[in-house]
């Protein structure tokens, strides 16, 4: 049994944000938006809209969509809304990714061919 259990507004809000979020999205609160914008680091934020957070009621929430100067590719969020049956789509993407990885491992390399890099 842990000696300390942390529960409170921050933990509860994080849990509610996660449970109402969507795949490939970073769901953030107004206080997080204010903190990120105060850093003046070029964070890109879109309004998600009013979201029902259990125990807190309706709150304006946001998506963190990127950062100026961040050049690595990000996964493209699926065009889904809360309540859509997105789990099947995500599971299919995962199965496809594993199949491609297995296929890449199964293909024999020709002599002198370099190992694939990270």
Order of alpha helices (4+ residues) and beta strands (2+ residues): alpha-beta-alpha-beta-beta-alpha
